[in-house]
Amino acid sequence: MGNLLYIVAVILVIAWLVGFIGYSAGGIIHILLVIAVIAVLLQVIQGRRAV
């Protein structure tokens, strides 16, 4: 499950970079970036609790 969150986060960050550089998709790309950051933070927090 942890690997899946990292994969989703990487995909969202790449989508944000493409949108930031090449397209003007408004706030949707930035919302995706925030979701990616939250997913990574949740994974880090959950990983620390499990150890």
C-alpha positions in Angstrom: 0.0 0.0 0.0 2.9 2.3 0.8 4.4 1.9 -2.7 1.1 2.7 -4.2 0.9 6.0 -2.4 4.4 6.9 -3.6 3.5 6.0 -7.2 0.3 8.1 -7.0 2.3 11.0 -5.5 5.0 10.8 -8.2 2.3 10.7 -11.0 0.5 13.7 -9.5 3.8 15.7 -9.2 4.7 14.9 -12.8 1.2 16.0 -13.8 1.6 19.2 -11.9 5.0 19.9 -13.5 3.5 19.3 -17.0 0.6 21.6 -16.2 2.9 24.2 -14.7 5.3 24.3 -17.6 3.1 23.5 -20.6 -0.5 24.1 -19.9 -2.7 26.5 -18.0 -5.2 24.2 -16.3 -6.0 26.6 -13.5 -6.0 25.5 -9.9 -6.7 21.8 -10.6 -3.0 21.0 -11.1 -2.1 22.7 -7.9 -4.9 20.8 -6.0 -3.4 17.6 -7.3 0.0 18.6 -6.0 -1.4 19.3 -2.6 -3.1 15.9 -2.6 0.3 14.3 -3.6 2.1 16.0 -0.7 -0.6 15.0 1.7 -0.4 11.4 0.6 3.3 11.4 1.1 3.0 13.0 4.5 0.4 10.5 5.6 2.6 7.6 4.5 5.6 9.0 6.5 3.4 9.5 9.5 1.9 6.0 9.3 5.4 4.5 8.7 6.7 6.1 11.8 3.8 4.8 13.9 4.3 1.3 12.6 8.0 1.2 13.6 
